[in-house]
Amino acid sequence: MKNLKSLFLTGLCFLMTLGLQAQQTIHAMCGVSILQEQGIDTDYYYRLTNSFLGEGRSLDTYSNGNNEPFMGQTGNYSGQLWKFTPVGNGYYRLTNSFLGEGRSLDTYSDGKNQPFMGQTGNYSGQMWKLTPAGNGYYRMTNTFLKEGRSLDTYSDGKNKPFMGNTGNYSGQLWKLTKVRKIKTNTNTLTVTTKPTQVNGRNVTYVVYENNKGSFRQTGTKKWGEFNASGRQYNSFVETHRDAWSVYLVDKNRGGMRIQIDLHTKKISVDGKATYTITKSRKAYGMNVKTVQYKGKTQTGSFKETGAKQWGEFNASGRQYNSFEETARDEWSVYLIDRSRGGMRIQLDLHTKKVSIDGKAYYTITDANAN
């Protein structure tokens, strides 16, 4: 009899390959998690929405210091990009791009058990289980409260997340949507080991002969040569770029021509290879300081004006808006204008777009890290 039962369960487990509905029916009997079978791609960020609010609202975190979770209007915000990190036994840690891995989704132990973004640690409230609930949705519970409490959202208009009694509620049915690949942040990129990261079209900074000197982009179509102490002593105009190189001319020295070649790792002066490139860097989310943009009726720029401070400037160079920097990631800088109701700005160097409250308004035409 025992052998017949074993054979029966083996046959049922085989049916898991026939479709999601069969999997949902028998996964408990087979002892296999559907989530584990399908797998979460830990190299990607996910958006979290639920059946109650639909895809117009996504799990996000405030930028007010407390960083409590809320259901924000769906948009291209770093707080809505969630990373799943396995912690063992089928559980995951949830962090987002905005706060980084130093803060994890947790629940208070005060009886109300509200979700919050706690300092990452070995806490049971930060160990989340995702249980298939049908039609591509999952129920989210954690080790601290166990399966008697599930992540839910209130229906009072504010839709604040809470840990509700587990039941057949649409606010407890969560959908995971893959958004984009997680990039590893590196401030300085070595050409010899990562040639695809920096190329002639995006490079803004090169070091030659092991810090003997450097060439840096100083503005739109403008470059400078600097000594080891950081003092600029030559100026150049950028004439053009290709996949491998940037081409400069020094009009003050009879039209001297410079080629910064990231393929051969050489800097040539009037056609003669003179220096060896030892490091290079591009303008990206982690080091960009100036972004030029163009809209249908206007042009302007966003510039870093101080520590965590940015300004928006018109074509004449006059500042007319101020912002606070809230976060950066591999692709973008995230700003907030508290004087205009918390308006959020994203400078996205990947899509080359400036977005306002999740909507792309301007096209980025240039960016540099100087």
LINKAVEN-V421281 format. One record per residue. N is the residue number from 1. RES is the residue in one small letter. SS is DSSP state (H for helix, E for strand, - for the rest). PHI is phi as a letter, one per 40 degrees, with the letter a starting at -180 (none if undefined). Layout:
N&RES&SS&PHI / N&RES&SS&PHI
//
This chain:
1&m&-&none / 2&k&H&c / 3&n&H&c / 4&l&H&c / 5&k&H&c / 6&s&H&c / 7&l&H&c / 8&f&H&c / 9&l&H&c / 10&t&H&c / 11&g&H&c / 12&l&H&c / 13&c&H&c / 14&f&H&c / 15&l&H&c / 16&m&H&c / 17&t&H&c / 18&l&H&c / 19&g&-&i / 20&l&H&c / 21&q&H&c / 22&a&H&c / 23&q&H&c / 24&q&H&c / 25&t&H&c / 26&i&H&b / 27&h&H&c / 28&a&H&c / 29&m&H&c / 30&c&H&c / 31&g&-&g / 32&v&-&b / 33&s&-&c / 34&i&H&d / 35&l&H&c / 36&q&H&c / 37&e&H&c / 38&q&H&c / 39&g&-&g / 40&i&-&c / 41&d&-&c / 42&t&-&c / 43&d&-&c / 44&y&E&b / 45&y&E&c / 46&y&E&b / 47&r&E&c / 48&l&E&b / 49&t&E&b / 50&n&E&b / 51&s&-&c / 52&f&-&c / 53&l&-&c / 54&g&E&g / 55&e&-&c / 56&g&-&c / 57&r&E&b / 58&s&E&b / 59&l&E&c / 60&d&E&a / 61&t&E&b / 62&y&-&c / 63&s&-&b / 64&n&-&c / 65&g&-&h / 66&n&-&c / 67&n&-&f / 68&e&-&c / 69&p&E&c / 70&f&E&a / 71&m&E&c / 72&g&E&c / 73&q&E&c / 74&t&-&d / 75&g&-&a / 76&n&-&c / 77&y&-&b / 78&s&H&c / 79&g&H&c / 80&q&H&c / 81&l&-&b / 82&w&E&b / 83&k&E&b / 84&f&E&b / 85&t&E&b / 86&p&E&c / 87&v&E&b / 88&g&E&h / 89&n&-&f / 90&g&-&g / 91&y&E&c / 92&y&E&b / 93&r&E&c / 94&l&E&b / 95&t&E&b / 96&n&E&b / 97&s&-&c / 98&f&-&c / 99&l&-&c / 100&g&E&g / 101&e&-&c / 102&g&-&c / 103&r&E&b / 104&s&E&b / 105&l&E&c / 106&d&E&a / 107&t&E&b / 108&y&-&c / 109&s&-&b / 110&d&-&c / 111&g&-&h / 112&k&-&c / 113&n&-&f / 114&q&-&c / 115&p&E&c / 116&f&E&a / 117&m&E&c / 118&g&E&c / 119&q&E&c / 120&t&-&d / 121&g&-&a / 122&n&-&c / 123&y&-&b / 124&s&H&c / 125&g&H&c / 126&q&H&c / 127&m&-&b / 128&w&E&b / 129&k&E&b / 130&l&E&b / 131&t&E&b / 132&p&E&d / 133&a&E&b / 134&g&E&g / 135&n&-&f / 136&g&-&g / 137&y&E&c / 138&y&E&b / 139&r&E&c / 140&m&E&b / 141&t&E&b / 142&n&E&b / 143&t&-&c / 144&f&-&c / 145&l&-&c / 146&k&E&g / 147&e&-&c / 148&g&-&c / 149&r&E&b / 150&s&E&b / 151&l&E&c / 152&d&E&a / 153&t&E&b / 154&y&-&c / 155&s&-&b / 156&d&-&c / 157&g&-&h / 158&k&-&c / 159&n&-&f / 160&k&-&c / 161&p&E&c / 162&f&E&a / 163&m&E&c / 164&g&E&c / 165&n&E&d / 166&t&-&d / 167&g&-&a / 168&n&-&c / 169&y&-&b / 170&s&H&c / 171&g&H&c / 172&q&H&c / 173&l&-&b / 174&w&E&b / 175&k&E&b / 176&l&E&b / 177&t&E&b / 178&k&E&c / 179&v&E&b / 180&r&E&a / 181&k&E&c / 182&i&-&c / 183&k&-&b / 184&t&-&c / 185&n&-&c / 186&t&-&b / 187&n&-&c / 188&t&-&b / 189&l&E&b / 190&t&-&c / 191&v&-&c / 192&t&-&c / 193&t&-&b / 194&k&-&b / 195&p&-&c / 196&t&-&c / 197&q&-&c / 198&v&-&b / 199&n&-&a / 200&g&-&c / 201&r&-&c / 202&n&-&b / 203&v&E&c / 204&t&E&b / 205&y&E&a / 206&v&E&b / 207&v&E&b / 208&y&E&b / 209&e&-&f / 210&n&-&f / 211&n&-&g / 212&k&-&c / 213&g&E&a / 214&s&E&a / 215&f&E&b / 216&r&E&b / 217&q&E&c / 218&t&E&b / 219&g&E&i / 220&t&-&c / 221&k&-&g / 222&k&E&b / 223&w&E&b / 224&g&E&b / 225&e&E&b / 226&f&E&b / 227&n&E&c / 228&a&-&c / 229&s&-&c / 230&g&-&g / 231&r&-&c / 232&q&E&c / 233&y&E&b / 234&n&E&a / 235&s&E&b / 236&f&E&b / 237&v&E&b / 238&e&E&c / 239&t&E&c / 240&h&E&a / 241&r&E&b / 242&d&-&b / 243&a&-&c / 244&w&-&b / 245&s&E&b / 246&v&E&b / 247&y&E&b / 248&l&E&b / 249&v&E&b / 250&d&E&b / 251&k&H&c / 252&n&H&c / 253&r&H&b / 254&g&-&g / 255&g&-&g / 256&m&E&d / 257&r&E&b / 258&i&E&b / 259&q&E&b / 260&i&E&c / 261&d&E&b / 262&l&-&c / 263&h&-&c / 264&t&-&c / 265&k&-&g / 266&k&E&b / 267&i&E&b / 268&s&E&b / 269&v&E&b / 270&d&-&f / 271&g&-&g / 272&k&E&b / 273&a&E&c / 274&t&E&b / 275&y&E&b / 276&t&E&b / 277&i&E&c / 278&t&E&b / 279&k&E&a / 280&s&E&a / 281&r&E&a / 282&k&E&b / 283&a&-&c / 284&y&-&a / 285&g&-&d / 286&m&-&c / 287&n&-&b / 288&v&-&c / 289&k&-&b / 290&t&E&b / 291&v&E&b / 292&q&E&c / 293&y&E&b / 294&k&E&b / 295&g&-&b / 296&k&-&c / 297&t&-&b / 298&q&-&a / 299&t&E&b / 300&g&E&a / 301&s&E&a / 302&f&E&b / 303&k&E&b / 304&e&E&c / 305&t&E&b / 306&g&E&a / 307&a&-&c / 308&k&-&g / 309&q&E&b / 310&w&E&b / 311&g&E&b / 312&e&E&b / 313&f&E&b / 314&n&E&c / 315&a&-&c / 316&s&-&c / 317&g&-&g / 318&r&-&c / 319&q&E&c / 320&y&E&b / 321&n&E&a / 322&s&E&b / 323&f&E&b / 324&e&E&b / 325&e&E&c / 326&t&E&b / 327&a&E&a / 328&r&E&b / 329&d&-&a / 330&e&-&d / 331&w&-&c / 332&s&E&b / 333&v&E&b / 334&y&E&b / 335&l&E&b / 336&i&E&b / 337&d&E&b / 338&r&H&c / 339&s&H&c / 340&r&H&b / 341&g&-&g / 342&g&-&g / 343&m&E&d / 344&r&E&b / 345&i&E&b / 346&q&E&b / 347&l&E&c / 348&d&E&b / 349&l&-&c / 350&h&-&c / 351&t&-&c / 352&k&-&g / 353&k&E&b / 354&v&E&b / 355&s&E&b / 356&i&E&b / 357&d&-&f / 358&g&-&g / 359&k&E&b / 360&a&E&c / 361&y&E&b / 362&y&E&b / 363&t&E&b / 364&i&E&c / 365&t&E&b / 366&d&E&a / 367&a&E&a / 368&n&E&a / 369&a&-&b / 370&n&-&b
//
